[in-house]
Amino acid sequence: MISANRMFVLLASTSPVSTNVSKAACFNVSSENVTSLWHERFGHLNMKGLRTLAYKKMVQGLPILKNTSQVCTICMTGKQHRDPFRRNSTWRASKPLQLIHSDICGAINPESYSHKRYILTFIDDYSRKMWSYFLHAKSEAFDTFKRFKAFVENATGYSIICLRTDRGGEFTSSEFNDYCSTYGIARQLTAAYSPQQNGVAERRNRTLMNMVRCMLAARDVPKEYWPEAANLATHVLNRCPTSALSSMTPEEAWTARKPSVEHLKVFGCIGHVHVPDVTRKRLDEKSIKCVYMGVSEESKASRMYDPITKRIIISRDVVFDEMGNWDWKKSGETNSLDLVYEESEKNITFDTNTQPENDRTKEAIGDKRVDVHTRRRRPPIWMRDYESGDGLSDEEGVEQLTQEMQQLAMFISNDPTTFEEAARSQVWRDAMKSEMVAIEKNETWELIDLPIGAKKIGVKWLFKTKLNEKGEIDKCKARLVAKGYTQQAGIDYTEVFAPVARWDTIRLTLSIAANCGWKVYQLDVKSAFLHGEIEEEVYVEQTKGFEVKGAEDKVYKLKKALYGLKQAPRAWFSKIESYFVKKGFERSTSDHTLFTKKEGETDVLIVNLYVDDLIFTGSSEKMFEEFKRSMKREFEMTDLGYMRYFLGVEVTQTSSGIFICQKKYANEVLERFGLQNCSPVKNPIVPGCKLTKDVGGLKVDATIYKQMVGSLMYLTATRPDLMYVVSLVARFVEAPTIMHQQAVKGPALFKRNH
């Protein structure tokens, strides 16, 4: 039914609500929905902000909102933050060593002159006394903690009960955990990415480094002396107030005695050190100008650094000029420090190689021994190329001489060096006869008169005792060689290059053999160079002791190559290469010493040639036997059987695979450079170590350094894991320093441990 104004008439009735509970529940649901809706409208503004807008009527149209217990997952995704950390600890230690805080600060750049890069600090929670130790690497933390534990427990009579650190690997290693378990030391470790839980150590490290930076900058002291500054800063902080103690310094809380600070001076200031009467002559200067580096931990004296002689002097007779500072730019700093103890009443020589009380003293100690009562004199110029041995004790002198003799022994053997010496032994006489028989049998030369205008080349004998992979004598070899250094290019020779097998190819061959389950065999060509045919006219004199009677004035005209000739390697390779090609082998285009031969669809023979040593493998035993018979008909060969020892590499072939190592060679390297008695290391280089040119460093013998690098490079043939370290130390062969020499020893000692 439609009314006059075209509106419908609606008849409806409402029923009353039965209870108030239903009405309240309806309003409650509506309120939560409204709150969530306005929360989203305001871009997930927090509830406190929404209610502030509504109750203070800061905007219009916003209803009064109620708190909701629902958790907004969107807010958690976009705005969740970390829980706050307590600013004040609810618990403090009630006695010394009840809780120790520890942390490592670093790596610090630049590293110190003794190559330290980290500071390990320990703080006693009861007294807040701090100890600082300097490390080359974080891995030294465990040994340092053991020394610290022994020191503080012996000093106080208490035992360490709890140790609080972060979760760094240096603190959570199995040996560290086992040690703490053995001595009943509880561990408190921070949660991941929560250094605030170790706040005492973290804040103390920050305070320490701030003080170190200020001390270095105040007197323009080079940054490499940061350990000396850290030593003094630790000493000072233990005598400074802290909010954790009331009217007491950490030093007083630890020792129960009020400390004195009268001895403190400005770090880096000038100090005039008295020279004792017993160490100078009548007209010598009575004092030397030094730089203050802190206080001695062992003596009631100051640590003074002499930038001229590069020494740390421990002295109590010092006149300070705290307003003055040293001009470091003109001092010509080097990275060596000596430690000298000064005594006015006695003539005492201290051996600085003994262990100091802790690493704070050890930081600035050099490796040299200094005589206090003897004047330091410059050696004459002509002595610079000699090692006098002055300043060494009897034991040190003997030890150094022993190491030098061990290195020299690598170049000295019982092998004769002249024909006269060899002729006295039947063994070497037989070896020379065997060599001459091989030459004659091979028709290497013919005896003729020397043509007019031609010149003859001299010859000599070389003697060598050959050893097997076990270091046992294999055979005594005498070799007749020509004095090829007298040859002239274009007259006596033209081309000289001859390829040799690369270790990449040899390893690949062994890998294929191991993968296919093949055996690898080895052949040795006797007097290989004697088989090479030469095109030039070359004349050599007759061999001493084997002259032809009645024809002593005649010479030999070479028809084939002789050892020592410049073209001998190329002539031999041309001979063996042509033989392989004639027998159906194919030469690799990537490595000219690799030859392969196929028969049928499955049989293959692979040959690697390294001068006169051959290794071969393949899928057919029939091809092996045929190849060996063919080689023995063409050349005089020695069948060595399975490949066991090749170019200094030991090879073991088992059903599980082929294994190669250089144990014998590695031991020879250690003996050659006097490292056989050194302790092995766990890493070939200190983790995080960055080698630089070290321009101001103390130089070492570049020849010995190059020999060490070259020896290590050959070790990478079986140990590619050493390649990075060897490549790193090889960058500094031009001007190596002590820092580089220490680094180059790492791979050799690491190889000894593995």
HUVEN-V117431 format. One record per residue. N is the residue number from 1. D_FIRST is the distance of its C-alpha to the first C-alpha in whole Angstrom. Layout:
N_D_FIRST, N_D_FIRST
This chain:
1_0, 2_4, 3_7, 4_10, 5_12, 6_9, 7_9, 8_6, 9_7, 10_9, 11_11, 12_15, 13_18, 14_22, 15_25, 16_28, 17_31, 18_34, 19_37, 20_38, 21_40, 22_37, 23_35, 24_39, 25_39, 26_36, 27_37, 28_40, 29_39, 30_37, 31_40, 32_42, 33_40, 34_40, 35_44, 36_44, 37_42, 38_43, 39_47, 40_46, 41_45, 42_48, 43_50, 44_51, 45_52, 46_54, 47_52, 48_54, 49_54, 50_50, 51_50, 52_53, 53_50, 54_47, 55_49, 56_51, 57_48, 58_50, 59_47, 60_43, 61_40, 62_42, 63_41, 64_44, 65_45, 66_47, 67_49, 68_49, 69_51, 70_50, 71_53, 72_52, 73_54, 74_53, 75_55, 76_58, 77_58, 78_58, 79_60, 80_62, 81_65, 82_68, 83_69, 84_71, 85_75, 86_77, 87_79, 88_81, 89_83, 90_82, 91_86, 92_89, 93_92, 94_95, 95_98, 96_99, 97_98, 98_95, 99_93, 100_94, 101_91, 102_92, 103_91, 104_92, 105_92, 106_92, 107_93, 108_95, 109_96, 110_99, 111_101, 112_104, 113_107, 114_108, 115_104, 116_102, 117_98, 118_97, 119_97, 120_97, 121_96, 122_96, 123_95, 124_96, 125_93, 126_95, 127_98, 128_96, 129_99, 130_98, 131_101, 132_100, 133_101, 134_102, 135_101, 136_101, 137_98, 138_96, 139_97, 140_100, 141_98, 142_99, 143_102, 144_102, 145_100, 146_103, 147_105, 148_103, 149_103, 150_106, 151_107, 152_105, 153_105, 154_109, 155_109, 156_107, 157_107, 158_104, 159_102, 160_98, 161_96, 162_93, 163_92, 164_89, 165_88, 166_86, 167_85, 168_87, 169_89, 170_92, 171_91, 172_90, 173_92, 174_93, 175_97, 176_96, 177_93, 178_96, 179_99, 180_96, 181_96, 182_99, 183_100, 184_97, 185_95, 186_91, 187_89, 188_86, 189_84, 190_82, 191_78, 192_78, 193_77, 194_78, 195_81, 196_80, 197_81, 198_84, 199_84, 200_88, 201_89, 202_87, 203_87, 204_91, 205_91, 206_90, 207_92, 208_95, 209_94, 210_93, 211_97, 212_98, 213_97, 214_98, 215_101, 216_102, 217_100, 218_102, 219_106, 220_105, 221_106, 222_105, 223_102, 224_104, 225_105, 226_102, 227_103, 228_106, 229_103, 230_101, 231_104, 232_105, 233_101, 234_101, 235_104, 236_103, 237_99, 238_101, 239_102, 240_99, 241_97, 242_93, 243_90, 244_91, 245_94, 246_95, 247_98, 248_100, 249_100, 250_99, 251_103, 252_104, 253_101, 254_103, 255_107, 256_107, 257_109, 258_108, 259_108, 260_110, 261_109, 262_112, 263_113, 264_110, 265_110, 266_108, 267_107, 268_109, 269_111, 270_115, 271_118, 272_121, 273_123, 274_126, 275_128, 276_131, 277_134, 278_135, 279_133, 280_134, 281_137, 282_139, 283_138, 284_134, 285_131, 286_130, 287_127, 288_124, 289_121, 290_118, 291_114, 292_113, 293_110, 294_110, 295_112, 296_113, 297_112, 298_115, 299_118, 300_117, 301_118, 302_115, 303_114, 304_116, 305_115, 306_118, 307_116, 308_120, 309_121, 310_117, 311_118, 312_116, 313_119, 314_119, 315_121, 316_121, 317_123, 318_121, 319_121, 320_117, 321_116, 322_112, 323_112, 324_113, 325_112, 326_113, 327_112, 328_111, 329_111, 330_114, 331_115, 332_114, 333_113, 334_113, 335_111, 336_114, 337_115, 338_118, 339_118, 340_121, 341_122, 342_125, 343_127, 344_130, 345_132, 346_132, 347_132, 348_130, 349_128, 350_124, 351_123, 352_119, 353_119, 354_118, 355_115, 356_114, 357_112, 358_108, 359_107, 360_107, 361_110, 362_110, 363_108, 364_111, 365_114, 366_115, 367_117, 368_121, 369_123, 370_125, 371_128, 372_128, 373_132, 374_132, 375_132, 376_129, 377_131, 378_130, 379_132, 380_134, 381_132, 382_134, 383_132, 384_129, 385_129, 386_130, 387_129, 388_132, 389_130, 390_131, 391_129, 392_128, 393_129, 394_132, 395_129, 396_127, 397_129, 398_130, 399_126, 400_126, 401_129, 402_128, 403_125, 404_127, 405_129, 406_126, 407_125, 408_128, 409_129, 410_126, 411_128, 412_131, 413_132, 414_135, 415_135, 416_138, 417_138, 418_141, 419_143, 420_146, 421_144, 422_142, 423_146, 424_147, 425_144, 426_145, 427_141, 428_140, 429_143, 430_142, 431_138, 432_140, 433_142, 434_139, 435_137, 436_140, 437_140, 438_137, 439_138, 440_141, 441_139, 442_136, 443_139, 444_137, 445_140, 446_144, 447_147, 448_148, 449_150, 450_148, 451_148, 452_149, 453_146, 454_144, 455_143, 456_143, 457_140, 458_141, 459_139, 460_139, 461_138, 462_135, 463_135, 464_132, 465_131, 466_128, 467_126, 468_123, 469_119, 470_121, 471_123, 472_126, 473_129, 474_128, 475_131, 476_134, 477_133, 478_136, 479_134, 480_136, 481_135, 482_136, 483_135, 484_133, 485_132, 486_135, 487_134, 488_133, 489_130, 490_131, 491_134, 492_134, 493_130, 494_127, 495_124, 496_123, 497_119, 498_118, 499_115, 500_115, 501_112, 502_109, 503_107, 504_104, 505_105, 506_107, 507_104, 508_102, 509_105, 510_105, 511_101, 512_101, 513_104, 514_102, 515_99, 516_101, 517_103, 518_106, 519_110, 520_111, 521_115, 522_117, 523_120, 524_123, 525_125, 526_129, 527_130, 528_127, 529_128, 530_131, 531_130, 532_128, 533_130, 534_131, 535_132, 536_134, 537_137, 538_138, 539_141, 540_141, 541_144, 542_146, 543_144, 544_146, 545_148, 546_148, 547_150, 548_152, 549_155, 550_157, 551_154, 552_153, 553_153, 554_150, 555_147, 556_144, 557_142, 558_138, 559_137, 560_134, 561_132, 562_133, 563_131, 564_131, 565_131, 566_128, 567_127, 568_127, 569_124, 570_123, 571_126, 572_125, 573_121, 574_122, 575_124, 576_121, 577_119, 578_121, 579_121, 580_118, 581_117, 582_120, 583_119, 584_115, 585_113, 586_110, 587_110, 588_107, 589_106, 590_105, 591_108, 592_111, 593_112, 594_110, 595_111, 596_109, 597_110, 598_108, 599_110, 600_107, 601_104, 602_104, 603_107, 604_107, 605_110, 606_109, 607_112, 608_112, 609_115, 610_116, 611_120, 612_122, 613_119, 614_117, 615_114, 616_113, 617_110, 618_108, 619_107, 620_110, 621_114, 622_115, 623_115, 624_116, 625_119, 626_120, 627_119, 628_121, 629_124, 630_124, 631_124, 632_127, 633_129, 634_128, 635_128, 636_130, 637_127, 638_126, 639_123, 640_122, 641_119, 642_116, 643_115, 644_115, 645_116, 646_116, 647_116, 648_116, 649_113, 650_113, 651_111, 652_110, 653_109, 654_108, 655_105, 656_102, 657_103, 658_105, 659_106, 660_108, 661_109, 662_111, 663_113, 664_116, 665_116, 666_114, 667_116, 668_119, 669_117, 670_116, 671_120, 672_121, 673_119, 674_120, 675_117, 676_118, 677_118, 678_115, 679_112, 680_109, 681_105, 682_102, 683_101, 684_102, 685_101, 686_100, 687_96, 688_95, 689_98, 690_98, 691_102, 692_103, 693_106, 694_107, 695_109, 696_111, 697_112, 698_115, 699_116, 700_117, 701_119, 702_117, 703_119, 704_119, 705_115, 706_115, 707_117, 708_114, 709_111, 710_113, 711_113, 712_110, 713_109, 714_110, 715_109, 716_105, 717_106, 718_105, 719_103, 720_101, 721_99, 722_102, 723_101, 724_99, 725_101, 726_104, 727_103, 728_102, 729_106, 730_107, 731_106, 732_108, 733_111, 734_113, 735_113, 736_112, 737_112, 738_113, 739_109, 740_109, 741_112, 742_110, 743_107, 744_109, 745_110, 746_107, 747_106, 748_110, 749_109, 750_106, 751_107, 752_110, 753_107, 754_105
